[in-house]
Amino acid sequence: MSEEILSESKQEDVLNIKDIAERIGIDDSSVLCLIQYLHRQGRIAVTEVRVAEGCGEDRENCGCLKE
Protein backbone atom coordinates (compact mmCIF):
# COMPACT_ATOMS: atom_id res chain seq x y z
CA MET A 1 0.00 0.00 0.00
CA SER A 2 2.80 2.41 0.78
CA GLU A 3 4.24 1.72 -2.68
CA GLU A 4 1.02 2.97 -4.26
CA ILE A 5 1.22 6.17 -2.26
CA LEU A 6 4.89 6.53 -3.17
CA SER A 7 4.08 6.02 -6.85
CA GLU A 8 1.33 8.63 -6.75
CA SER A 9 3.60 11.10 -4.95
CA LYS A 10 5.99 10.88 -7.90
CA GLN A 11 3.18 11.85 -10.27
CA GLU A 12 1.40 14.47 -8.13
CA ASP A 13 2.75 16.97 -5.63
CA VAL A 14 -0.60 17.08 -3.78
CA LEU A 15 -2.09 13.83 -2.49
CA ASN A 16 -5.82 13.53 -1.83
CA ILE A 17 -6.03 11.29 1.22
CA LYS A 18 -9.72 10.48 0.79
CA ASP A 19 -9.29 9.49 -2.89
CA ILE A 20 -6.30 7.29 -2.12
CA ALA A 21 -8.14 5.60 0.78
CA GLU A 22 -11.17 4.80 -1.40
CA ARG A 23 -9.00 3.50 -4.25
CA ILE A 24 -6.89 1.12 -2.15
CA GLY A 25 -9.64 0.15 0.30
CA ILE A 26 -8.39 1.52 3.62
CA ASP A 27 -9.54 4.40 5.81
CA ASP A 28 -8.24 7.96 5.69
CA SER A 29 -6.23 7.71 8.89
CA SER A 30 -4.38 4.66 7.57
CA VAL A 31 -3.36 6.59 4.45
CA LEU A 32 -2.12 9.42 6.65
CA CYS A 33 -0.11 6.91 8.71
CA LEU A 34 1.44 5.48 5.55
CA ILE A 35 2.37 8.97 4.37
CA GLN A 36 4.02 9.60 7.75
CA TYR A 37 5.82 6.24 7.47
CA LEU A 38 7.22 7.19 4.05
CA HIS A 39 8.23 10.60 5.39
CA ARG A 40 10.07 9.05 8.35
CA GLN A 41 11.94 6.73 5.98
CA GLY A 42 13.04 9.72 3.92
CA ARG A 43 11.24 8.44 0.82
CA ILE A 44 8.98 11.50 0.62
CA ALA A 45 9.01 14.91 2.30
CA VAL A 46 5.78 16.24 3.78
CA THR A 47 5.88 19.98 3.21
CA GLU A 48 2.31 21.07 3.87
CA VAL A 49 -0.83 19.73 5.53
CA ARG A 50 -4.33 21.06 4.88
CA VAL A 51 -7.12 20.39 7.32
CA ALA A 52 -10.89 20.80 7.38
CA GLU A 53 -13.51 20.50 10.09
CA GLY A 54 -14.07 16.91 11.19
CA CYS A 55 -17.30 14.96 11.52
CA GLY A 56 -17.26 15.13 15.32
CA GLU A 57 -17.08 11.35 15.78
CA ASP A 58 -14.19 9.11 16.77
CA ARG A 59 -13.77 7.26 13.50
CA GLU A 60 -11.36 4.75 15.02
CA ASN A 61 -14.14 3.16 17.11
CA CYS A 62 -16.79 1.19 15.30
CA GLY A 63 -20.42 1.18 16.45
CA CYS A 64 -19.98 -2.23 18.05
CA LEU A 65 -17.63 -0.75 20.65
CA LYS A 66 -20.18 1.87 21.66
CA GLU A 67 -22.84 -0.67 22.70
QUITAHU-V166791 format. One record per residue. N is the residue number from 0. RES is the residue in one small letter. PHI is phi in whole degrees, 0 to 359 (none if undefined). PSI is psi in degrees with one decimal (* if undefined). NEAR is the number of other ideal C-beta (glycine too) atoms within 8 Angstrom. Layout:
n-><N/N>
res-><RES/RES>
phi-><PHI/PHI>
psi-><PSI/PSI>
near-><NEAR/NEAR>
This chain:
n-><0/1/2/3/4/5/6/7/8/9/10/11/12/13/14/15/16/17/18/19/20/21/22/23/24/25/26/27/28/29/30/31/32/33/34/35/36/37/38/39/40/41/42/43/44/45/46/47/48/49/50/51/52/53/54/55/56/57/58/59/60/61/62/63/64/65/66>
res-><m/s/e/e/i/l/s/e/s/k/q/e/d/v/l/n/i/k/d/i/a/e/r/i/g/i/d/d/s/s/v/l/c/l/i/q/y/l/h/r/q/g/r/i/a/v/t/e/v/r/v/a/e/g/c/g/e/d/r/e/n/c/g/c/l/k/e>
phi-><none/295/295/293/295/299/299/294/293/283/266/233/268/237/256/266/301/297/297/296/301/295/292/260/81/232/273/303/294/292/297/299/297/293/297/297/301/295/295/296/282/82/276/222/241/273/248/201/228/254/232/223/299/276/277/87/242/284/283/280/258/282/302/295/279/273/283>
psi-><-40.0/-29.7/-34.9/-40.6/-42.6/-43.8/-44.7/-35.4/-23.4/-23.3/-33.6/142.8/-7.3/125.3/131.4/105.8/-44.1/-44.4/-43.0/-44.9/-45.6/-39.9/-40.3/-0.9/33.2/173.2/166.7/-43.0/-30.5/-38.8/-44.4/-39.9/-40.3/-37.2/-43.4/-40.3/-47.8/-36.4/-45.5/-31.6/-10.1/12.9/-25.8/163.4/124.7/118.8/-14.6/145.6/127.6/140.7/158.7/167.1/139.1/179.0/-11.4/3.0/148.8/103.7/-7.8/-21.4/123.3/166.7/-30.7/-25.4/-16.2/-10.9/*>
near-><8/8/6/10/14/11/8/10/11/5/5/6/3/4/9/6/10/7/7/13/13/7/7/9/5/7/7/9/8/10/14/9/8/11/13/9/9/13/11/6/6/4/6/8/4/8/3/4/4/4/3/4/2/5/4/3/5/4/8/4/6/5/5/5/6/6/4>
